[in-house]
C-alpha cells in the first residue's frame, strides 16, 4: 500500500533522474546569480533544460510511466513500462514523439478528408 492510498503516482527512473539533474542546474543558476556570472547562469539554464529532454527520452524508452492507477506489479521504479512503444493515451510527450496516434485512426482521417475534398 502506498502512502497515497492504493495509487502509484509515477515514481520512476525518468522522474528521479530528471529531477536530480534539474536540481543541479537550478543550483548552478542560483550560484550564478549570487556570483554575478552570466556564463555560469547559462550553463545552469542549459543543464535545467537538458533535464527536461533527459526525462522525455527516458519516458519514451520505457523508464517513465503515465500517472494514474496501475497494477502493483508495475509500481517499482526498476520496472520498465511495456506500453511506452505504443504511446500513452493523453500523453503530450508521446504525441510529440509521434506515438499514441494509431495508424488506422490516421488512415481513416485521411480517407475522410480525401472523400470530402473530392466530393
C-alpha atoms as an extended CHARMM CRD file, in Angstrom:
* protein
*
       119  EXT
         1         1  UNK       CA              0.0000000000        0.0000000000        0.0000000000  PROA      1               0.0000000000
         2         2  UNK       CA              1.3060000000        3.3960000000       -0.9960000000  PROA      2               0.0000000000
         3         3  UNK       CA              1.3300000000        6.4500000000        1.2480000000  PROA      3               0.0000000000
         4         4  UNK       CA             -1.1370000000        7.9620000000       -1.2650000000  PROA      4               0.0000000000
         5         5  UNK       CA             -3.7260000000        5.2120000000       -0.9880000000  PROA      5               0.0000000000
         6         6  UNK       CA             -3.7750000000        2.3980000000       -3.4920000000  PROA      6               0.0000000000
         7         7  UNK       CA             -2.4970000000        4.5450000000       -6.3970000000  PROA      7               0.0000000000
         8         8  UNK       CA              1.0430000000        4.8220000000       -7.7500000000  PROA      8               0.0000000000
         9         9  UNK       CA              1.9300000000        8.4290000000       -8.5250000000  PROA      9               0.0000000000
        10        10  UNK       CA              4.5630000000        7.5610000000      -11.1280000000  PROA      10              0.0000000000
        11        11  UNK       CA              7.7630000000        7.4600000000       -9.0890000000  PROA      11              0.0000000000
        12        12  UNK       CA             10.0060000000        6.3940000000      -11.9730000000  PROA      12              0.0000000000
        13        13  UNK       CA             13.6300000000        6.3290000000      -13.0270000000  PROA      13              0.0000000000
        14        14  UNK       CA             12.8480000000        9.0480000000      -15.5940000000  PROA      14              0.0000000000
        15        15  UNK       CA             11.2670000000       11.2600000000      -12.9530000000  PROA      15              0.0000000000
        16        16  UNK       CA             14.0480000000       10.7910000000      -10.4160000000  PROA      16              0.0000000000
        17        17  UNK       CA             16.8460000000       11.3300000000      -12.9660000000  PROA      17              0.0000000000
        18        18  UNK       CA             15.1910000000       14.4170000000      -14.4340000000  PROA      18              0.0000000000
        19        19  UNK       CA             14.5770000000       15.9050000000      -11.0010000000  PROA      19              0.0000000000
        20        20  UNK       CA             18.1760000000       15.2920000000       -9.8700000000  PROA      20              0.0000000000
        21        21  UNK       CA             19.6200000000       16.9210000000      -12.9940000000  PROA      21              0.0000000000
        22        22  UNK       CA             17.1770000000       19.8510000000      -12.7160000000  PROA      22              0.0000000000
        23        23  UNK       CA             18.1950000000       20.4300000000       -9.0900000000  PROA      23              0.0000000000
        24        24  UNK       CA             21.8480000000       20.5530000000      -10.1640000000  PROA      24              0.0000000000
        25        25  UNK       CA             21.0180000000       23.0350000000      -12.9530000000  PROA      25              0.0000000000
        26        26  UNK       CA             18.9440000000       25.2450000000      -10.6830000000  PROA      26              0.0000000000
        27        27  UNK       CA             21.6670000000       25.1800000000       -8.0120000000  PROA      27              0.0000000000
        28        28  UNK       CA             24.2110000000       26.3600000000      -10.5710000000  PROA      28              0.0000000000
        29        29  UNK       CA             21.8350000000       29.0680000000      -11.7530000000  PROA      29              0.0000000000
        30        30  UNK       CA             21.3270000000       30.2430000000       -8.1830000000  PROA      30              0.0000000000
        31        31  UNK       CA             25.0760000000       30.2630000000       -7.5910000000  PROA      31              0.0000000000
        32        32  UNK       CA             25.4690000000       32.2960000000      -10.7920000000  PROA      32              0.0000000000
        33        33  UNK       CA             23.0300000000       34.9000000000       -9.5230000000  PROA      33              0.0000000000
        34        34  UNK       CA             24.9430000000       35.3280000000       -6.2700000000  PROA      34              0.0000000000
        35        35  UNK       CA             28.3050000000       35.3230000000       -8.0680000000  PROA      35              0.0000000000
        36        36  UNK       CA             27.0120000000       37.6050000000      -10.8580000000  PROA      36              0.0000000000
        37        37  UNK       CA             28.2960000000       35.2280000000      -13.5390000000  PROA      37              0.0000000000
        38        38  UNK       CA             26.4510000000       35.1740000000      -16.8600000000  PROA      38              0.0000000000
        39        39  UNK       CA             28.4420000000       32.1680000000      -18.0790000000  PROA      39              0.0000000000
        40        40  UNK       CA             27.5580000000       30.0820000000      -15.0270000000  PROA      40              0.0000000000
        41        41  UNK       CA             23.9160000000       31.1710000000      -15.3680000000  PROA      41              0.0000000000
        42        42  UNK       CA             23.8230000000       29.9850000000      -18.9860000000  PROA      42              0.0000000000
        43        43  UNK       CA             25.3890000000       26.6600000000      -18.0240000000  PROA      43              0.0000000000
        44        44  UNK       CA             22.8400000000       26.2370000000      -15.2260000000  PROA      44              0.0000000000
        45        45  UNK       CA             19.9410000000       27.0880000000      -17.5320000000  PROA      45              0.0000000000
        46        46  UNK       CA             21.2790000000       24.6650000000      -20.1520000000  PROA      46              0.0000000000
        47        47  UNK       CA             21.5170000000       21.8560000000      -17.6060000000  PROA      47              0.0000000000
        48        48  UNK       CA             18.0000000000       22.6010000000      -16.3720000000  PROA      48              0.0000000000
        49        49  UNK       CA             16.6070000000       22.4640000000      -19.9220000000  PROA      49              0.0000000000
        50        50  UNK       CA             18.6110000000       19.2910000000      -20.5100000000  PROA      50              0.0000000000
        51        51  UNK       CA             16.8150000000       17.7330000000      -17.5400000000  PROA      51              0.0000000000
        52        52  UNK       CA             13.5230000000       18.0690000000      -19.3980000000  PROA      52              0.0000000000
        53        53  UNK       CA             14.9640000000       16.4430000000      -22.5040000000  PROA      53              0.0000000000
        54        54  UNK       CA             16.5220000000       13.6520000000      -20.4100000000  PROA      54              0.0000000000
        55        55  UNK       CA             13.2070000000       12.9580000000      -18.6840000000  PROA      55              0.0000000000
        56        56  UNK       CA             11.3670000000       12.8790000000      -22.0070000000  PROA      56              0.0000000000
        57        57  UNK       CA             13.8760000000       10.4960000000      -23.6200000000  PROA      57              0.0000000000
        58        58  UNK       CA             13.8000000000        8.1650000000      -20.6190000000  PROA      58              0.0000000000
        59        59  UNK       CA              9.9960000000        8.2430000000      -20.6900000000  PROA      59              0.0000000000
        60        60  UNK       CA              9.9990000000        7.2270000000      -24.3520000000  PROA      60              0.0000000000
        61        61  UNK       CA             12.4890000000        4.4350000000      -23.5750000000  PROA      61              0.0000000000
        62        62  UNK       CA             10.0410000000        2.9660000000      -21.0680000000  PROA      62              0.0000000000
        63        63  UNK       CA             11.5450000000        4.2830000000      -17.8400000000  PROA      63              0.0000000000
        64        64  UNK       CA              8.7140000000        6.7460000000      -17.2650000000  PROA      64              0.0000000000
        65        65  UNK       CA              5.0950000000        5.8050000000      -16.7070000000  PROA      65              0.0000000000
        66        66  UNK       CA              1.8810000000        7.7560000000      -17.0330000000  PROA      66              0.0000000000
        67        67  UNK       CA              0.3350000000        8.8020000000      -13.7470000000  PROA      67              0.0000000000
        68        68  UNK       CA             -2.7880000000        7.0970000000      -12.5460000000  PROA      68              0.0000000000
        69        69  UNK       CA             -3.8030000000        3.6470000000      -11.4060000000  PROA      69              0.0000000000
        70        70  UNK       CA             -1.5830000000        0.7260000000      -12.3920000000  PROA      70              0.0000000000
        71        71  UNK       CA             -1.2230000000       -2.8180000000      -11.0750000000  PROA      71              0.0000000000
        72        72  UNK       CA              1.0320000000       -3.0930000000       -8.0320000000  PROA      72              0.0000000000
        73        73  UNK       CA              3.4700000000       -5.2560000000      -10.0170000000  PROA      73              0.0000000000
        74        74  UNK       CA              4.3060000000       -2.1550000000      -12.1200000000  PROA      74              0.0000000000
        75        75  UNK       CA              4.8600000000        0.1920000000       -9.1560000000  PROA      75              0.0000000000
        76        76  UNK       CA              8.6000000000       -0.3310000000       -8.5280000000  PROA      76              0.0000000000
        77        77  UNK       CA             10.8040000000        2.2120000000      -10.2900000000  PROA      77              0.0000000000
        78        78  UNK       CA             13.0040000000       -0.5700000000      -11.7350000000  PROA      78              0.0000000000
        79        79  UNK       CA             10.0920000000       -1.9360000000      -13.8230000000  PROA      79              0.0000000000
        80        80  UNK       CA             10.0100000000       -0.6860000000      -17.4160000000  PROA      80              0.0000000000
        81        81  UNK       CA              6.7330000000        0.3730000000      -18.9630000000  PROA      81              0.0000000000
        82        82  UNK       CA              5.8550000000       -2.0600000000      -21.7350000000  PROA      82              0.0000000000
        83        83  UNK       CA              3.2130000000        0.2850000000      -23.2300000000  PROA      83              0.0000000000
        84        84  UNK       CA              5.7090000000        3.0760000000      -23.9770000000  PROA      84              0.0000000000
        85        85  UNK       CA              6.2950000000        1.9910000000      -27.5890000000  PROA      85              0.0000000000
        86        86  UNK       CA              2.6130000000        2.3990000000      -28.4760000000  PROA      86              0.0000000000
        87        87  UNK       CA              2.3160000000        5.6950000000      -26.6240000000  PROA      87              0.0000000000
        88        88  UNK       CA              0.2570000000        6.5670000000      -23.5910000000  PROA      88              0.0000000000
        89        89  UNK       CA             -3.2520000000        7.9200000000      -24.1800000000  PROA      89              0.0000000000
        90        90  UNK       CA             -3.3850000000       11.6450000000      -23.4990000000  PROA      90              0.0000000000
        91        91  UNK       CA              0.4070000000       11.9260000000      -23.0220000000  PROA      91              0.0000000000
        92        92  UNK       CA              1.8720000000       15.0970000000      -24.5500000000  PROA      92              0.0000000000
        93        93  UNK       CA              5.4020000000       13.6240000000      -24.5850000000  PROA      93              0.0000000000
        94        94  UNK       CA              4.2320000000       10.5800000000      -26.5400000000  PROA      94              0.0000000000
        95        95  UNK       CA              2.2870000000       12.7480000000      -29.0050000000  PROA      95              0.0000000000
        96        96  UNK       CA              5.3630000000       14.9450000000      -29.5730000000  PROA      96              0.0000000000
        97        97  UNK       CA              7.3190000000       11.7950000000      -30.4150000000  PROA      97              0.0000000000
        98        98  UNK       CA              4.6420000000       10.6680000000      -32.8770000000  PROA      98              0.0000000000
        99        99  UNK       CA              3.3270000000        7.9310000000      -30.6280000000  PROA      99              0.0000000000
       100       100  UNK       CA             -0.2110000000        7.4020000000      -29.4880000000  PROA      100             0.0000000000
       101       101  UNK       CA             -1.8500000000        8.0220000000      -32.8690000000  PROA      101             0.0000000000
       102       102  UNK       CA             -2.8620000000        4.6940000000      -34.2950000000  PROA      102             0.0000000000
       103       103  UNK       CA             -2.2300000000        4.1910000000      -37.9930000000  PROA      103             0.0000000000
       104       104  UNK       CA             -5.8180000000        3.0260000000      -38.5470000000  PROA      104             0.0000000000
       105       105  UNK       CA             -7.1590000000        6.2480000000      -36.9810000000  PROA      105             0.0000000000
       106       106  UNK       CA             -4.7890000000        8.3070000000      -39.1240000000  PROA      106             0.0000000000
       107       107  UNK       CA             -5.7820000000        6.3900000000      -42.2660000000  PROA      107             0.0000000000
       108       108  UNK       CA             -9.4980000000        6.8120000000      -41.6030000000  PROA      108             0.0000000000
       109       109  UNK       CA             -8.9620000000       10.5480000000      -41.0590000000  PROA      109             0.0000000000
       110       110  UNK       CA             -7.0130000000       10.7770000000      -44.3260000000  PROA      110             0.0000000000
       111       111  UNK       CA             -9.7420000000        8.8680000000      -46.1470000000  PROA      111             0.0000000000
       112       112  UNK       CA            -12.4290000000       11.1710000000      -44.7490000000  PROA      112             0.0000000000
       113       113  UNK       CA            -10.5060000000       14.2770000000      -45.8050000000  PROA      113             0.0000000000
       114       114  UNK       CA             -9.9020000000       12.8640000000      -49.2940000000  PROA      114             0.0000000000
       115       115  UNK       CA            -13.5800000000       11.9930000000      -49.7540000000  PROA      115             0.0000000000
       116       116  UNK       CA            -14.6310000000       15.4670000000      -48.5360000000  PROA      116             0.0000000000
       117       117  UNK       CA            -12.2200000000       17.2160000000      -50.9100000000  PROA      117             0.0000000000
       118       118  UNK       CA            -13.1340000000       15.0840000000      -53.9400000000  PROA      118             0.0000000000
       119       119  UNK       CA            -16.8930000000       15.1140000000      -53.2200000000  PROA      119             0.0000000000
